[in-house]
Amino acid sequence: MQECPKFIGCSAPICPLDPDWKLRVVENGDRVCFFMRENAKPGAAERCPSETDILKAADIVTRDESLAGFIRRRVQRASLTPTKSRVPGPI
């Protein structure tokens, strides 16, 4: 998890880089990982080429059936919003 560039300021209880993420307790309204939300948007890999490991892990976690429903909904909503990534998207 310490490899994540957002680690220091992140307060999301589910981190895709945490091998024990299924053991974490989440409550409705908890924060959702930036990379889980960003990965749901088209072109995430192109916008964040140095974060491919995190994006791959985020994809695996968000596809897992045991993921809390409210997190799944937040990721789905994020797919409809503009990117928050500082790296410009393709022109």
GUKOL-744083 format. One record per atom (N, C-alpha, C): x, y, z negated. Coordinates in pm, whole numbers, plus 50000, padded with zeros to 5 digits. Each point is the difference from the previous one (the first is absolute). Example, Ala and Ser with C-alpha at 12.3 -4.5 7.8 and 13.67 -1.06 7.14 Angstrom:
<sites>
513194943149220/499115011950000/500905012050000/499655010550072/500825011949994/499235010949927/
</sites>
This chain:
<sites>
500834988150000/499175011950000/500875012550000/501174999149939/500885011649994/500515003950139/499874991250099/500415003150136/499025009650068/498835001549946/498995008850059/500395014549981/499965008150106/500355014249987/499025007949914/498834994649975/498995006849918/500004994849856/500914990949966/499974993149871/499975009449880/500845010049997/500125008649883/498705007249967/499305004950098/498775007649973/498724992050017/500114987250031/498814992050029/499354994949871/498685000549998/499284994549885/498964989650042/500164994850122/499094989550047/500334986949930/499024993349943/500274987649928/500354988350093/499595000850127/500314989450096/501065005150096/501164993749993/501105003450090/500234988150092/500015002150132/500214988850089/501394993649986/500955007149941/501334994449979/500114992149869/498955000249920/499984992849872/499584985550027/500904990549977/499624986150026/498874995049909/499785006849889/498954996149907/498785009250006/499765006250115/498925009850009/498644994049964/499804987050022/498714993749968/499764999449850/501055001449920/499864999649855/499675013649940/500085010650079/499775013549950/498515002749979/499725007849898/498635003749969/499695013250070/498895000450070/499585012350067/498595003649956/499745012850002/498675004949968/499505008550115/498705000050018/499415008250104/500465014449981/500505006050105/500485013749993/501515001249985/500704988849978/501465000449993/500565004850134/501205005349995/500685004350122/500314988050088/500095002750131/500314989650097/501315003850069/500864990450015/501325001650059/499965008150130/500895009950010/500135008350120/500214991350124/500894990349990/500334991850117/498884990450037/499194996049905/498834991850034/499005008550078/499825012549958/499095008950072/500575003950136/501275003150005/500655004450124/500074988750102/500194987849954/500084988550090/498674997650073/498915004449944/498694998050061/499785009250121/500855009950016/499845009850109/500784995550123/499455002750117/500714996150123/501385006550006/500974992350047/501355005250021/500855001349876/499644993349890/500755001349875/501454995650017/500234989150070/501374995050017/500855009850080/499425006650095/500745009850080/500295012749920/499085003949914/500205012049918/500984997849887/500054987949950/500844996849883/500944988450034/500895001650097/500854988750041/500944995049891/500365008549906/500914995549894/499254992849887/498694999550008/499184993949895/499304987350047/500574993150098/499314988350055/499784988949898/500934998149907/499814989549898/498825003249910/499875012649962/498885004049914/498694998850076/499995004250127/498784999150079/499584985650022/500954991050024/499684985850016/499414994449871/500615003449887/499484995449871/498615005849975/499805012650035/498695006449983/498944992950083/500374996050120/499074992950087/499594986749938/500964992849945/499714987149936/499065001949880/500295009949916/499195002349881/498585004250038/499865009250094/498655004850035/499164989350068/500624990050058/499254989050062/499634989149900/500585000349882/499754989749901/498585001349944/499284988950000/498605000049954/499855003549852/501054998149921/499895002749857/500205014849965/500335008150098/500185014549976/498675006249957/500065008849901/498795006449948/499245007150113/498694998849997/499155005950104/500175015050015/500145007349888/500115014550012/501325003850069/501064992149981/501265002850069/499834997450149/499344989150033/499744996850140/499195011250067/499015005449929/499195010950056/500845012750017/500865003149904/500875011950011/500944998850120/500544988250022/500884997750114/499205001650130/498794994550002/499155001250119/499685014650029/499655007749897/499725014450019/501245007350049/501164996349947/501255006550039/500284998150149/499564988850055/500254997450142/499305010250089/499035007049946/499235009950078/500505014249982/501035001949919/500505013549971/501375002150065/500395012650017/501335002750057/501114995049909/501154997750060/501144995149924/500485010249898/500554994949890/500625008449898/501524999150011/500464992050095/501434998150018/500655012750055/501205002849951/500735011850048/500634997750135/500134987550039/500594996850131/498935002150105/500285008250103/498975002650102/499644987350077/498764999250036/499544988650078/500365001550146/499714989850080/500315000850143/499195010950067/500585005950102/499325011150072/499164994550111/
</sites>
